[in-house]
Amino acid sequence: MDSIVVRGGTRLRGEVQNEGAKNAALPVLFAALLTEDACVFHNVPAVVDVRTALRLLADLGAEVQQEGSTVWVRAKHLRSVEAPYELVKTMRASFLTLGPLLARCGEARVSTPGGCAIGARPVDLHLKGLEQLGAAVQIVHGYAEARARRLRGATIYLDVPSVGATEHLMMVAALAAGTTRIENAAREPEVVDLADTLVAMGARISGAGEDVITIEGVERLHGAEHTIIPDRIEAGTFLIAGAMTAGDVLVRGARGDHLHALLRKLEEAGAEIREDAAGLRVCAPPRLRSVDVTTMPYPGFPTDLQAQFMAAMTRAEGRAVIRETIFENRFLHALELNRLGADIKVSGNTAVVQGVDKLTGAPVMATDLRASVSLVLAGLVAEGETEVARVYHLDRGYAQLEEKLRLLGAQVERRSGKKG
């Protein structure tokens, strides 16, 4: 397996281009299953998860063409309503094909999802919502099987504002008869981006970005052209990297309105944030101040930036308390950061980070996508060489991470290893 080697001690300076949002692109790509017409999507990021999604669409019978960051999908003649374990196991977003296949074909069979090892992320909300829309759903040998003669609108209350469930039910409700209300809906920008795509396809949706979304079902959807929003998690990762290395980094195309919580926390830690038409720029002092964060649903602090922020706090002045309220078991990176000399104590969903004067390079192992990049970031400020193993996680969500870091002056390289 590949590893990434980082030699610390360089202040990051320069600019990088913000990619399209992986977490927006995946549901948007699967929305193409809802119509027989061609859909064209721009600003699609070149990450492994997108390649997996395109393979899955092709496996289902869709025609797929890609040129650079533009993807063309036409799902006119679907030859299968089954998303197999081999493709779904690596990416939980693949489960979002269940609803569109059901809405188009009246039946679907999709393996229950995989993805990162960060605790239980059940699909119960998805299945319960589909049942409320009139589907018969059962889990058989690790597959979710759904059937429906006619989907009908309903009022659905989500016990938690799940992004995946909100997106899934919004897609299905677009073709259900009557009106659907999704209450306690997720408000993330990626949800809004999917709603914008569906509206461009002829759906009637209002309230996306608020906690109640209303969908008036239509008979059919048509093709559309849509540009994916910039990736706020990638942008946040580079802003944190710039801040923790006392750097000066511009992330071109990044949107401050999608990153309000992070920007305020970086400012609280002593960094200066500037936003203009070009994007977001961070300038930071030699050492950050420790600040507390609690992950929350949007517009709160994103769980997908928790690991990176923890890495920044390892060398900050003082003590930071980090609380994870979204996912269980999402502090696996803390043990690896401690191998570099960090002082982190974990109890349940809380981590206490006591800032230290220095980190020292060491071999560490990635456990999931965001933990992987947090270890790379820690390596940027560690003395000596840090080797991060199992970085295949990184490629699921970051396009050309090493190249972009090198553009900013970092000493980082990928080493190829044997498969295993």
N, C-alpha and C positions, 0 to 999 in steps of 0.2 A: 504493500500500500504506500501511497505517496505521503511525504511529510513536508512541512514548511519549516525552514530554518531562518531564524531572525537574529540579527546581531544588533543589540540595543545601543542606545546612546545618541540617536540622531533626532534632532528637532524637525518635525515634518513641516515643509513649506511648499506652497504651490497650489495647484487646482486639479480637481478631478471632475469628470462628468457623472452626474447622477443617472443611473440606469432606470428603465421602467420597473415598476413594482411587481416582483414575483407574486406576491399575495393578491394582487389585483389581476394579473395576467391569467392565472390558472382558472378562476371561475369564469372569467370573460371568454377564454378559449372553450370551456365546456358549454357555455351558453350557445355556442354555434350549433350544438346538437338540437336545439329547439326549433330550427328552421331548415327547410330544404334548400334555401338560397345560400349563395356565397357570402361570407363575412370576411372583412379585411381588418386586421389589427396592426397598429403601428406601435413602435417603442416597446416591443416585446423583448425582455431581457434574455441574454444568452447564458442561461443557467441550466443545470442538469434537470431540475424539476420541470422546466418548460419542455425540454426534450422528451422527458417521460410522458408528459401530457400529450404531446404531438404524436408520440408512438401509440398511445392509448386511443386517441381519436382515429388514427389510421387503422388500428386493429379492429375498431368498431365498424369501419367501412367508410369513414369520411375521407375525402380528398384533401390533402394537406400540401401546401407549397410554402417555402420560406426563402426570403431573400433579405439578408441582413437582419434588421430588427422588425421587418414586416412579415406577417404570416397571413396566408389565405387559406380559409377552411370552407369546404362545402360538404355538408352531411346529407346529401340528397338520397343516397341509397345506402342505408345502414344494413350491414350484413350480420350484425350481432347485437344482442342486448345484454351481453355479459362482459364485465370488466374483470379480468382474471387476477388472481392473487399475485402472480409474477410481476405485474405492473403496479398494482395498488399497494403492495407491501412496503414500498420505499417512499410513498408519498400519500399522506392522508387526504390531501385535496382531491385525489382521484375519486373519493367517495361521492363527490359532487356530481358525478355522472349519473348516479342512480335516479334522481328526480327528472332531469331532462330526458333520459331514455324512457322513463315511465310516462312522461307527458306526451312524448312523440309516438311511442310504440304500444303503450298500454301495459307494458311489463318491462322489468329490468332485473338483472342479477349482478350484484357488485360485491366483491370481497370486502370484508370489513378492513379498515385502514391500518397503515403502518406509519412510517415517518420517524420523527425523533423520539428517543427514549427519555421523555420528560414527564412521565407519570400518566395517569389515566386521563384520557380525553374521549369519553364515550360519545357515541353517536345517537344516544337515546333521544335527544331533542329533535334530531333530524327525523327519526322514524316516527316519533309521536306526532310531529307536525304533518308528515305525509299521511298518517292515518286520519288525522282530522280533516285533511283535504279529500278523503274518500278512498285512499289506497288500502289494500290488504297487504300487510307487511309481516314477514317472519324471518328469523335468522336460522339458516340451515347449513350445518357443517362449515361455519365461518363465512358464509355469504348472506348478504341481505337480499331477500327476494321480495319484490313488490309487484302488485298487479292492481289495475283499476280500469273499469269500463268507462267511467266518466268522473273526472276530478271536479270537485265543487268547492267554491270559496268558503272560508271559515274564519272565525276569529281565533287566533292562536296566541297564547301567552307563553313566552319563553321564560323558564325558571331562572335562567341566567342569560345575559345578552351575548349569546354565542355568535361569533362572526360567521362561522361555517353554516350553522343552522339558519341564520337570517338569509344568507345568500342562497342556500339550497331551496328554502321555501319560497323565496321571492321568484326564483326561476320557474318553479312548478306552478305557482299561483298565476303567473303571467298567462298561462294557457288553461287555467281552470275556469269553469263557468261561475259567473257571479263575482262577488267582492270578497277579498281576503284582507284582514287586518292582522299585522304582526305586531304584537305589543311587547314592550321591553326588548325591542330590536337593538342589535348592535349598531353603533353610529360611526364606525371606522370609515376613513376615506375610501378604503377598498370596497366597502358596501355601496357607497355612493357611486363609485366608478362602474360597478356592475349594473346598478340601476340606470345610469346614464346609457350604458350599452344596450340594455333591454329596451329602454325608451326609444333609442335610435332604431331598434328592430321592430318597433310598433307596439310595444307594451305600454300600458297605462299605469304608471306608478307615481305616487306622491309621498312625501315625507321621508325619503331616504336621507340619512344623516341626523334624523331625529329618532325618538324612542318609539314612535308608532309609524309604521309604514302601511300604506293602503295600496292595494293592487286590484284594479278592475280587469278581470280576465278578458282576453280577446280570442277570436277563433284561430288565428294563425299569426305567426311572426314572419318577418321578411329579413333579407340580408341587410347588413349595415357596415359602415366603416367607423372605426373608433381608435383613438390614441390612448394608450395606457398611461396612467398617472405615474409620476416619478416615485421611486422606492424610498419611503421615509425611513425605513430601517437601515438601508445602505447609507443614506445621507447621515443619519444619526451616528452610525458606526464611524464614519470618517470624521465627523465633527468631534466625537469623543476622542478619537485617535489624535487629532490635532491638539485638543485641549490637554491631554495627559502628557504629551511630549513638549509642552510649552511652545507649540508651533503656531503657524499662521496658514490656515487652510481654507480655500474656497471650494464649496461643492456646487458646481454649476447645475442649474435647473432645480435645485432643492426648494421645497415650499415650506416656509415658516409656519403657515397656518395648519400644516399637518404635524408639526413638531413642537407645539407650544410648550408642553410640559417639560420636554428635554431641554429646550432652550432656556427656560427659566431656571432649571436646576444647574445648568452649566454656568449661567450668570451668577447664581447663588454661590457656586464653587469658586468664582473669581475670574471666569473667562469673559471675554468681550464678544458679543454676537452682533454681526451686522447683516442686515437683509436688504437686498436691492434687486433690480431686474435680473441680474446675473445669477443670483442664488443666495446661498448662506455662507458666511465667512466667520471663522472662529479665530481669535487671537488670545493666547493664554499666558499667564505668568509662569515663573519657574516652578512653582508648586501650587497645586489646587488646594482649596479648603474642603474638608469633609462635609458632606451634606447627606441628610436622610432621604430615602425615596421609598415609596410604596407603589407597587404596580397596580394599575387599575384599568378597567375598560376605557376605551377612548371616550373623551379626550384626556384621560389620565395618563400617567407615565406608562409607556408600553412594556409589556413583559418581554418582548423581543429585543429590548435594549438593556434589560436588567444585568445580564452577564457582562456586557461591555462597560456599563457604568461601574459595576463592582471592580473591574480591572482598574479603572481610573482611580477609584477610591483607595486602592491598596497602597499608593504612595502619597495620598493627600494628607494634609495637616489636620490631625484630630481623629475622631471616631465617627463612622457612618453606620447607621442602622438601615438595612435594606429588607423590606418585607415583600414577599411574593404572594399575591392573593389570587392569581389567575390559574396557575398550574402547580400541582404538587411535584415534588422531586426535581425542582429546577435549580438546585444549588450544587449540582455535581461538579461544576467548574471550580467551586471554592476549594476543594481538596487539591486540585491541580495547581491553582494559584498559590496555595500554601507551599507547594513543592518549590516554587520560585522564591520563597521567603516571605510571602504575605502572611498577615496575622488575621485570619478570618475564623470566627466561631459560629457554627450553625446550630440552631435549635428550632426544629419544626419548620415553619415558613418564614423564619427570621434569621438573617445573617448580620453579625456585628463585625465590621471591618475597622481594625485599628491601623491607621496609616503607619508605614514604616519608612525608614530613610532610604532603603535601597532594596531592589529585587536582584536576584542572581540567576542567570540562565541555567536551565536544566531540561532534561527530556520530560515532556508532558504528553498526555493523551486526550484527544478530543472525544466528547461524549455525545454531542448534538450540534446542530447548526450554529446557534448563537454562542454556545460555550466554546466552540472551535475558534471563532474570531476573537473572543475575549482573551484567549491564551496567546494569540498572535499579537494583540494589542499590548498585553503585559510584556511580551518579549521585546517590544519597542522601547520599553523603559528599563529593562533588566540589564545588568552588567554581564557582558559575555554573550554566549550563544544559547538560544532557546530553540529546541526542536519539537514541533507540534506534530504528533503522529495521528493517523486516521483522519486526514483532512478531507476525505471524500464527502464528509458532512458539509464542509464549506462550499463545495462546488454546487450543492443543491440550491444555494441562495445568493451566492456572490459571483459576479462575472469578473474575471481577470483581477482578483484581489491583489495578488502579488505585483502585477504590472502597475496597478494604480498606486500601491504603496511605494513602489520604486520611483514613480513619477514625482512623489512627494519627498524623495530623498532617503527613504528607508532602505536598510540593507536586509533584503529578504529574498529567498530563493526557494524553489520547490525541488525536492529530491525524489526521484522515482524509486519505488521499491517493488519487491515482488508481490504479486497478488496473494492475498491470504485473508 
